[in-house]
Amino acid sequence: MIQVNNAYAEVINHIAEVEGVEPKTIATCARQAPANISYQKCRTMLKDNKPYVLALGTAWGLSQEFISAADYVLEPIAGKTDYNHLSVRSAAAIIFDRLMGQQ
């Protein structure tokens, strides 16, 4: 199901209403942090049939306040160089492949 909302809080509230439980939130960030979760751990979490919301940032990314409020922060996409900034479409494709693609 696809639905457009005006605010992130509306998305969370709608999912909670439909699912009967508030979704866990997963933020993305290009910066490495000790609390990042791996793609493997996230794949395992997604199999539990609980609702999750994956938030991807554009331009300068998600604010630190938004990232700090998330339940989880996914590890950054690592390449062969220190450069780790991708268009959101490219990052989304890589992330979804790592989370939902064939293993």
C-alpha positions as CSV (number, residue, x, y, z in Angstrom):
1,M,0.0,0.0,0.0
2,I,1.3,3.5,-0.8
3,Q,0.0,6.5,1.0
4,V,1.2,10.1,1.0
5,N,1.4,12.0,4.3
6,N,2.4,15.6,5.0
7,A,4.6,14.8,8.0
8,Y,6.8,12.0,9.3
9,A,4.7,11.8,12.5
10,E,1.6,11.2,10.4
11,V,3.3,8.2,8.8
12,I,4.2,6.8,12.2
13,N,0.7,7.4,13.6
14,H,-1.0,5.9,10.5
15,I,1.1,2.7,10.7
16,A,0.5,2.4,14.4
17,E,-3.2,2.7,13.8
18,V,-3.3,0.1,11.0
19,E,-0.9,-2.3,12.6
20,G,-1.9,-1.9,16.2
21,V,1.7,-1.2,17.3
22,E,4.0,1.7,16.7
23,P,6.6,0.9,14.0
24,K,10.3,0.7,14.8
25,T,12.3,3.4,12.9
26,I,15.5,2.9,11.0
27,A,17.4,5.9,9.9
28,T,20.2,6.0,7.3
29,C,23.4,8.0,7.6
30,A,26.6,8.3,5.6
31,R,28.6,8.5,8.8
32,Q,29.9,5.5,10.7
33,A,28.9,5.3,14.3
34,P,29.3,2.6,17.0
35,A,25.6,2.1,17.3
36,N,25.0,1.3,13.6
37,I,23.3,-1.9,12.8
38,S,24.5,-4.2,10.0
39,Y,22.5,-5.1,6.9
40,Q,22.5,-8.7,8.1
41,K,21.0,-7.7,11.5
42,C,18.4,-5.5,9.8
43,R,17.5,-8.3,7.4
44,T,16.9,-10.6,10.4
45,M,14.8,-7.9,12.1
46,L,12.6,-7.5,9.0
47,K,11.7,-11.1,9.1
48,D,9.8,-10.7,12.4
49,N,6.7,-9.3,10.7
50,K,6.7,-6.2,12.9
51,P,6.3,-2.8,11.2
52,Y,9.4,-0.8,10.4
53,V,9.9,2.6,8.7
54,L,13.1,3.1,6.8
55,A,14.0,6.8,6.5
56,L,16.5,8.0,3.8
57,G,17.8,11.6,3.7
58,T,18.5,13.8,0.7
59,A,21.2,16.5,0.1
60,W,22.9,16.8,3.5
61,G,21.1,13.8,4.9
62,L,18.8,13.4,7.9
63,S,19.4,15.8,10.8
64,Q,21.3,14.6,13.9
65,E,18.2,15.1,15.9
66,F,16.2,12.9,13.6
67,I,18.9,10.2,13.6
68,S,19.2,10.3,17.4
69,A,15.4,9.7,17.7
70,A,15.4,6.6,15.5
71,D,15.3,3.2,17.1
72,Y,18.1,2.0,14.8
73,V,20.7,3.5,12.4
74,L,21.7,1.4,9.5
75,E,25.4,1.2,8.7
76,P,26.6,3.4,5.9
77,I,27.2,2.1,2.4
78,A,30.9,1.5,2.2
79,G,32.9,1.7,-1.0
80,K,36.6,1.4,-1.9
81,T,37.3,5.0,-1.1
82,D,36.5,7.5,1.7
83,Y,33.8,9.1,-0.6
84,N,30.5,7.8,0.7
85,H,27.8,10.2,-0.6
86,L,25.4,8.9,-3.2
87,S,22.1,10.2,-4.6
88,V,19.2,9.0,-2.6
89,R,18.0,6.9,-5.5
90,S,21.3,5.1,-5.7
91,A,21.5,4.6,-2.0
92,A,17.9,3.4,-1.8
93,A,18.6,0.8,-4.6
94,I,21.7,-0.5,-2.8
95,I,20.0,-0.6,0.6
96,F,16.9,-2.4,-0.7
97,D,19.1,-4.9,-2.5
98,R,21.1,-5.6,0.6
99,L,18.0,-5.9,2.7
100,M,15.6,-7.7,0.3
101,G,17.8,-9.1,-2.4
102,Q,18.8,-12.7,-2.9
103,Q,21.4,-13.9,-0.3
